[in-house]
């Protein structure tokens, strides 16, 4: 039982880490697009 629980928490941690990584990449892309957009104007 505890082994399954540990695996579940490991999967949850990896999922949360992946979500934060994706959000960080999206935030960086938005900032870069805003900077390039200002340069074009």
Buried (B, 14 or more C-beta within 10 A) or exposed (E): EEEEEEEEEEEEEEEEEEEEEEEEEEEEEEEEEEEEEEEEE
